[in-house]
Structures are given as structure tokens and as C-alpha cells.
Amino acid sequence: MPSDKEVETLVFEARQTLASQGTTRQALASVLAKLQTLADDKSRWAKDNYPDPEEGERQARYLVREDPDHGFALYLNVMRPGKRIPPHNHTTWACIAAVSGVEHNTLFERIDSGTGAGPATLRQIGEIEVKPGQGISLLPNDVHAVEIRGSDVIRHLHFYGKALETLSDRLTFDTTEGTAKPMKMSVQTKHRA
């Protein structure tokens, strides 16, 4: 994977911030601010480098970089309107910044005494629209759902403490059934065209 000075600077600074402050909301806010600066370079993340999803698909996820041990992984998600991801956690920290378009996030907290799969009760605690200039950061056990509304394809950077492909303990929640179950990857990660 080719090196990119600005991307590597983001990773270096994020690693320093999290090592000195721990994985806290304040530390992640600092990482998110750096990620938003990278997202502001719209030409870098354009369709020529990262094509839209194939016809009939709702999402294309591109791996931009990751550590050899699969840590500090950066992706570009390109999603079409109508894409929905049910409530889920990540089991690692996450920061999301918009290059273009709006990603509607619904935030939840788990209010039952469980921590794993099985019966689970969520309570909605907020909503946020991730759009240029307004991102979101999530702690490992934060739960959110995603929906792409409107008529435009969106491009958002997703930065994680560990690569998505290695996260075997993630949960997805069914609020109607009141359950949590292991989350499976539904989109194959691609490499830059």
C-alpha cells in the first residue's frame, strides 16, 4: 500500500494523542479534528480514485491504510441513498468525517445488564448528521445506526483503532426483537482503483 504523507501524519498524531490521553471522548475529538482536515481535501477522495458503488450496490468501502498488525485503519466509504446499517458497536474507537454528503446517525445506549449477544435493550439518546465540517467519534461500546437519505452519493472517511476485518466481537442490535447478535461483514473491502 503506497505511503501518503498526510495520511501517515494523521496516524502518527492520532497514535500520540491516544497514547498520552487514553481512549477518551476528548482524545477522540482531537483525532476527529485531524481527520476532518484530511476530508477537506475533496479531490484526493474523488470518484476517479475511488469509484462509486457498482450499479445495484449501495456501498463501496476502500481501505486507504492500516498498520501491519491491522491497527489504525483508514477507509473511505462511498454510499448511495437508501443504505442502512442497523444499530451496532465497533469494539474499537471510531472517527467519521465527511468528504461530501450527509450520513444520518442515530445514537443508542444499551440499558440492559448484558454485554454480549442475547437479549438486549437499547434506548435512543441522540441523532447527528455527519456532513462536511461535522463528524462523529465513538468509543468502543458506543452504539449507532446509519442511514443515507436524500439523493446524493456520499463519501466519508472512517478511521478505526483496528481494521474492520479483524473485529470478531462486534454486535448488531434488533430493536424490535430486543436482541443482539454477532455482526457479519456485509460489504467486501476494496483497494484503490
C-alpha positions in Angstrom: 0.0 0.0 0.0 1.6 3.3 -1.0 2.5 5.7 1.7 0.8 9.1 1.8 2.4 11.8 3.9 -0.8 13.5 5.1 -2.4 10.1 6.0 0.7 9.0 7.8 0.8 12.3 9.7 -2.8 11.7 10.8 -1.9 8.2 12.1 1.2 9.4 13.8 -0.6 12.3 15.6 -3.6 10.0 16.5 -1.3 7.4 18.0 0.5 10.1 20.1 -2.8 11.6 21.2 -4.4 8.3 22.3 -1.1 7.1 23.9 -0.9 10.2 26.1 -4.6 10.8 26.8 -6.1 7.3 26.5 -9.2 6.4 24.5 -11.4 9.2 25.8 -14.1 11.3 24.2 -11.7 14.3 24.5 -8.8 12.5 22.8 -11.1 11.2 20.0 -12.4 14.7 19.4 -8.8 15.7 18.7 -8.3 12.8 16.4 -11.6 13.6 14.6 -10.4 17.2 14.0 -7.3 15.9 12.3 -9.4 13.5 10.2 -11.8 16.3 9.2 -8.8 18.3 7.8 -7.9 15.3 5.7 -11.5 15.0 4.5 -11.4 18.6 3.4 -9.1 17.7 0.5 -12.0 16.6 -1.7 -10.0 16.0 -4.9 -8.0 13.3 -3.1 -11.2 11.3 -2.4 -12.8 11.8 -5.8 -14.6 9.3 -8.0 -11.6 9.0 -10.3 -9.6 7.4 -7.4 -12.4 5.8 -5.5 -15.3 4.8 -7.9 -19.0 4.9 -6.8 -20.6 1.6 -5.8 -21.4 -0.7 -8.8 -24.9 -0.4 -10.2 -27.3 -2.3 -7.8 -24.9 -1.9 -4.9 -25.4 0.6 -2.0 -21.8 0.8 -0.7 -18.2 0.6 -1.7 -15.6 0.6 1.1 -12.0 1.3 0.2 -9.0 0.5 2.5 -6.8 3.6 2.4 -4.2 2.3 5.0 -3.7 0.1 8.1 -0.8 -0.8 10.3 0.9 -4.2 9.6 -0.8 -5.5 12.8 -4.2 -4.3 11.4 -4.4 -1.3 13.8 -5.1 2.4 12.9 -7.1 1.6 9.8 -8.5 4.3 7.5 -11.3 3.6 5.0 -13.2 5.7 2.5 -16.9 4.7 2.5 -18.8 5.6 -0.7 -22.6 5.0 -0.1 -25.7 5.5 -2.2 -29.0 6.8 -0.8 -31.1 4.1 0.8 -28.1 2.4 2.5 -29.0 1.5 6.1 -26.8 -0.1 8.8 -28.8 -1.3 11.9 -27.6 -0.4 15.4 -24.2 -1.8 16.0 -21.0 -1.2 18.0 -17.4 -1.4 16.8 -15.4 -2.8 19.8 -12.7 -0.3 18.9 -12.7 3.5 18.7 -14.0 5.1 15.5 -14.0 8.6 14.0 -16.0 9.5 10.9 -15.6 12.7 8.8 -17.5 13.7 5.7 -15.8 14.5 2.4 -19.2 15.1 0.8 -22.8 14.2 1.6 -24.7 13.5 4.7 -24.8 10.3 6.8 -27.6 10.3 9.4 -26.6 8.6 12.6 -28.9 7.6 15.4 -27.2 7.1 18.8 -28.2 4.5 21.4 -27.2 3.2 24.8 -27.6 -0.3 25.9 -29.7 -0.3 29.1 -30.0 -4.0 29.9 -27.3 -5.6 32.0 -25.8 -7.6 29.1 -22.6 -7.0 27.3 -22.7 -9.7 24.6 -25.1 -11.5 22.3 -28.5 -12.4 23.5 -31.4 -10.3 24.9 -30.6 -6.6 24.6 -32.5 -3.4 25.2 -31.4 -0.1 23.6 -32.6 3.4 24.3 -32.2 6.2 21.7 -30.1 9.0 23.1 -29.5 11.3 20.1 -29.1 11.9 16.4 -26.3 13.6 14.5 -25.9 14.3 10.8 -22.3 13.7 9.7 -21.6 16.2 7.0 -18.7 18.3 5.8 -17.4 20.1 8.9 -19.4 17.9 11.4 -18.1 14.5 12.2 -18.6 11.9 14.9 -16.4 9.9 17.2 -17.4 6.8 19.0 -15.9 4.8 21.9 -15.6 1.0 21.5 -19.0 0.2 23.1 -21.0 3.1 21.7 -23.9 2.0 19.5 -25.1 3.8 16.4 -27.3 3.2 13.3 -26.6 4.7 10.0 -28.9 5.8 7.1 -28.1 7.6 3.9 -31.0 9.8 3.0 -31.5 12.2 0.1 -30.4 11.7 -3.5 -26.6 12.1 -3.4 -23.8 9.5 -3.2 -21.8 10.3 -0.1 -18.0 10.0 0.6 -16.9 9.7 4.2 -13.6 8.8 5.9 -13.9 6.2 8.6 -10.8 5.8 10.9 -10.7 2.9 13.4 -8.3 1.7 16.1 -8.4 -1.8 14.4 -9.3 -2.9 10.9 -12.9 -3.8 10.5 -12.0 -7.1 9.0 -10.4 -8.1 12.4 -13.3 -7.2 14.6 -14.9 -10.5 15.5 -16.8 -9.4 18.6 -19.0 -6.7 17.1 -22.7 -6.8 17.8 -25.7 -5.7 15.8 -28.9 -5.0 17.6 -32.5 -5.7 16.6 -34.6 -3.2 18.5 -37.9 -4.8 17.5 -36.9 -8.3 18.7 -34.8 -6.9 21.6 -31.7 -8.9 20.7 -28.0 -8.6 20.0 -26.1 -10.9 17.7 -22.6 -11.1 16.2 -22.3 -8.6 13.3 -21.1 -10.0 10.0 -19.3 -8.0 7.3 -21.8 -7.4 4.5 -19.5 -5.4 2.2 -16.2 -6.6 0.8 -13.4 -4.1 1.3 -11.8 -2.9 -1.9 -8.4 -1.4 -2.6 -8.0 1.9 -4.5 -8.7 1.6 -8.2 
